[in-house]
Amino acid sequence: MRRTLIITAIVVLLLGASIAAYFYASSGTATVAVAPAGSASLPVAGQTAPGTISTANTEPSLAPGAPSAPVSVSARLVQISTGPIVPGESVVDTKAADASSSPEVTVNYIERASGNVFSYASPSGTLTRINNRTIPGIQSAAWLPDGMTAYVRYLSGSDFSTINTYALSAASSTGFFLPQDLADVSVSAAGLLTLASGGNGSAVSLSRTDGTRSTTLFTTPLSSIRTSFAGKNQYLVFSKPAASLAGDAFLVDSAGRFSRIAGPLNGLVALPSPSGKWVLVSYTQNGAMQMELINTATDTTLPLPLATIADKCVWAADDSSIYCGIPMSPSANYAYPDDWYQGAAHFSDRIWKIDVAGRYEQLVLDFSQANKGDLDAEALALDPAKSLLVFINKNDGSLWSYSL
């Protein structure tokens, strides 16, 4: 019996890893969405979800089956959830109830097993399940700045070949589907940026956050790319990273004109600052990770004293600093970033702050000392006031916060 349970657990873990690798490697197809089979009651863009999906649970207490209560490891480090949770969290500054109260930071996140939405408040430490709709198998979430809607992506179909993107409301029963098989989704206050890719290239579209009034911004013959906002009326496009292939990064203006800012570089990953003035770029050279800053206004490149994969970093809202999970002594036996994305390689990180103006580094958190364990940081998030840093430990999917 015990042997059977062990074999079953291994099969489940392998399935989860294959789904995550699929999201990393898939380029998607340019097809138009309908509600997935078996989900005809869910609406498409511009409609609202009927109440039969589920009901929201706004009770202050945790429902049965909810994650364990947050654990304060130290005065500043808190384990919010034992995990695993969906990569992608919302961290929002919350106004105090009255002038005498201290402001709080609200962290909204999605439990991977159920798809339920939870909200953690700091520094009070309260954890509340705010939506109990069940959407298992969510692989990623992109939140609106106010933390009220997450665009979640998951696979469906008998062979798990269809990528669904659903706008999941944090605290209501409303929602809608975006077109199926989108290769990438990015959100900001400006709207919703979607990428459809296929054998003939890619098309990037901008719509309202409710999925309506979609307009094609630009097209490109490149089919294996990632895209995101890079400031106002400007977008970042870069090749999907691969250690064995040289990739390029481009800025694209509102007229669809491409300007190369980096590359060709192997394993290139690019992360734009909120204003678009800076782009953090990571890549590999002779098997070692490198990282640099690009000033998009002056087209100058500034090497950085630390190196990691740019997807292990987050920008401050004012462009002043970057927080990153920096590996200690990464093994030279792996191909980065591929093996890290696919779960073959794991890091033991410290959290560092990089000051943009001075390009100096400051150690923020030595996780191994504070928690007596290893941290492989991903999905870092920071509130606009730079008071709370949130991250996922990729080793077990747990969610943590650290007061800055």
N, C-alpha and C positions, 0 to 999 in steps of 0.2 A: 504493500500500500504506500509506504513511504517513498519507494523507488518510483512508483507511478506519479506521485505528486511532484517529485523533483523533475521528472521528464516533462510533465505538463507545464511547470513553471518555466523551464528552459524554452519550450516551444513558444510560450507567450512572450518572453523577452526577445526572442529572435524575430517574431512577428512585429513587435514594436520597433525594433531597430531597422527592419526592412522598410517599414512605413516612413520612418524619419529620413532614411537614406533616399527614398523615392522623392520626398519633397525637396531634398537638396539637389538631386540630379535632374528632376523632371523639368522640361522646358515648356510643357503645356501645349494646347492647341487652340486655335482661334475659332471656337464654336460658341454659339449663343445658348444661354442657359434656359432650362426648364427645371421645375422642382424635381429633385432626385426621385427615382422610383421608390415607391413606398412612403413618400413624404408629400403626397399631393395636397395635404391640408396646409402646408407651409406656403407663404406667398413669395412672389418674385418682386423685384425692385419696384417701389412705388406703391405697394400694397402693404397691408398690416397683417400680422399673424393672428389667426383666430385663437380664441381663448382655449381651444382644445389642445394646444401644444402642451401647456402646463400652466400653473399659476405661480406668481411670484411669492416668495416667503420673506416677509420683512420683519418677522419676529426678532426681538433682540437676542434671544437665546439660540444656541446652535441646535439644529435638527439632528435626529439620530443618524449616524453614519457620517457626520461632518468631521473634518480634520480635528486633531487635538488642539487644545488651546495654545496660543503662542507661549514660547518659553524664553525668558530672559536669561541669556547665557552670561551676559555682563551688563553693566549699566548702559552700554551703548549698542550691544549686539543682541538681536532677538531672532529666534527661529520662529517665523510666522506660521509655517506649515511644514509638516514632516514630508509632504510631497507624495507623489510627484504632481507638479502643476504644469499648466500649459505655458510654454515660453512666450513671454509678452505680458507685461503688467502695466497698469495705470497708476501713476503716483501724482496726486493732486493736492495742492495746498487748500485746506478747508478753513473758512472764516470762523473765528470764535463765536460762540453763541452770544456772548456779551463782552463788553469791554474789559471786564475783570478776568476773563478766561484766556488761557493761552491758546494760540491757534494750533490746529492739528493737521496732520498729513494723512490722507486717506489712500490706501493701497488696495486697488481692486484686482482680483486675479481669478483664474478659472481652474477648478480642480480637474485634472486630466481624466480620472476614472469616470466621473459622472457628467462633466460639463457644467456643473453648478458654479455660480458666481459667488465669490466671497469678498468681503470688505474688511480690511484691517485698519484701525485708527491708531495713530501714534501721536503723542506718547501715552495715551490712556491704555493702550494694549487690548482694546476690545475687538473681537472677531465676530462678524455677523454673516450668515448666509443670506444674500439679498435676492437671489434668483435660483429656483430649484428645477428649472427645465433640464432635462437629461439629453445631452448630446455627447455620447462617448466617442473617444478616438480623435478628439481635436488635437491637431499638431502644432498650430501656431495661432496667435491672436495679435491684431493690430488695433489699438485703442484710439478713440477720439481724445483730444486734449482734455475734455471735461470728465473723462472716465465713465461716461454713461453708455457707450456702445463699443462693442468689440467686433471686429470683422474676423471671424474664426474660419479656419481652413481644415478640412478633414476629407478623407477618402471614402468612397462608397462604390457599390457595384460588386458583383460576384468575384471579380478579380482585383478589387480595390484600385481600379485604373482611372476613376473619375474624381477630379478634385472639385469639391464644393466649397464655396465661400458664402457664409451666412452672416448677416448683421444681427448680432445677438445683443439685445438690450440688457443692461445690467440689472434693472429693477422693474421691468414690465414684461408683458407678454407679446409686445410688438416685435417685428423683425421681418427680414426679407432676404431672398437669395440674390446674389450677383451672378453674372454669367459663369457657366461652368468652365472648368479647366483653365482658370486664370493662372498665369505663371508667377505673378507677383502682385502684391497689394501694399500700398503705402497711404497713410492718412495724415492730415494736418488740418489746421483751422481753415485752409483754403479749399479743402474738399477731399475727394477720394481719387487716388491715382491707381489705375489698374493696367496690367501688362498682359496682353494676349500674344502668345508666341506659337509658331508652327514652322513647317518646313520652308515656307517662303519668306520668313522674317518675323518681325514683331511690330505690334501696334500698341502705343501708349495712349490711354484715354483719361480724361478728367471729368468727374461728375460731382454733383452735390453729394453730401454725405448720406442722403436718403436713396442714392442710386439713380436719381433722375437727371435729365439734361446732360447726358453723357456726350462728350465731344472728343474726337480723335485729335490729340495734340501733335503727334508725329509718328512716322513709321520708319523702320530701318530694316535693311536686309539681314542684320544680325539676329539670330534666333535664340541664342543661349546667353541671356543677359539678366541683370537685375537693375531695378530702377527705384528712385525715391525722389522726394522733394529736396531741393537744395536752395532754400531761401524763397523769395518772392519771384514768381514767374520764371523760375529756373529749376532745372531737373538734373539729376545725376544718373548716368547710365554706365555700367561697367560689365565686363565679361564675367560670366559665372566662374568663380575661381577654381583652378586646378593646378596642382604643383608641377605637372608636366607640361603645361601649356602657358604661353605668354598672353596675358590679358591686358586690356586697355580700359581707361576710365575717361568719360567725356562729360562735359557740361552741355546741356541743351537749353537754348533759350525758347521764349514763347513762340518764335517763328519756326521752330524745329531745326535750327542750325546747330550742328555738333562742333564742339571745340575740345580736342584731346588735352587732358591735363596730366595724365600719367600713363606709362606703359611704352612699349610692351614689357610686362614684368610677370614672372611666374607666380602663381598663387595670389594674384592681386585681389584685395578686398578694399573697398572704399566706403568711408562713413562721413557724410557732409555735416558741417555744423549747422545749427538752426538758421542762421542768417545766410548761409551759403558762401561766406567769405573764406572759410577754411574747409579743406577736405583732409581727413586722416586716411592715410594709405598704408596698408601692410602688404608684404610680399615675401617671397623666399629667394635667397641668393646662396648658391652653393650649399643648399640644404638647411641654411639657418634663416630664422625669421628676422625681418627688418621692418622698421616703421618710420614714417616721415609725415610731415605736415606740408600741405600745398596751400599757398596763398593764392586764391583764384583771382584776386584783383591785380596782383603784381606778377603772377605766373612764376613765383619763386618757390623752391623746394627746400625745406628745412629738416635735416635728419634729427631724429629723436634719440635720447640716451637709453630708452627702454624699448623692448619689442614684444609684440604679441599679435594675435589675429584681431583685426579691427572690429570684428563682430563681438569681441569680448570687451568692448568699450562703450561709454556713453558720454555725450557732450553735455556740458552745463548749458542752461537756456540762454545765457548771455555770451556764449562763445569763449568765455574766459579760461575754461579748464576742461580737461578730459579725465574721466575715471576709468581705469582699466584693470582687468585681471591679468597680471603679469606672471607667466610660468617661471618657476624656479627650476633651473637645470632641465629644460625639455630634452627628451631623448632624440638623438640623431637617427634613430632607426625607423622613423615614420616620415611620411610625406605630408607636409602641412600646406594648406589647411584641410585637405581631403580626409585624412585619417581622423582628424578631430571631429569634423562634421559627422562622419559615419560611425563614431563611437569606438573606433579601434584604438585611438590614442587618448590618454587622459593626462591632465596637468595637475600640478600642485601649485596653486596661485597665491600670490599676495595682491591686495588691492592698492594701487598707486594712483596718485593724483599728478597730472602733468599740467603745469602752468603754461598757457599758450604764449603769453608775452615774453616770459623769461626762458621758456623751454627747460625749466628745471623740474625735477620730480620730488614728490613727497610721499613717504610711506603712510598709507591710511589705515590699513588693517592687515595684520599677520594672522590669518585665520587659524593656522596650525597652533599658534600660541594661545589664541583666545578660546578655541573650541576643541583642541586636541584632535583635530582631524584634517583631512585634505579638502581643499576647495578647488573646483574647476568651474570658474565663474562664467556664466552666460546670461543673456537677457538682462543686462544691467539697466536700471532706470533711476532717475533722479528727479526730485520735485523742483519746481521753478525757483524756490528760495534756497536751494542747495543745503537743505537741512537733513534730508534723509536719503540715503543710498539703498536701493533694493536690488537684489540679485538672486539668481537661481544657482544652486550647486548642481552642476550637470552630472555629478557622480551618483546622485540619488533623486534628483528632481525637487529637492526641498527649497523652500523660499525663505530668504533672510532679509533683515533690514539692519542698517548701521547708521546711528546718529552721528552726523558730521559736526 
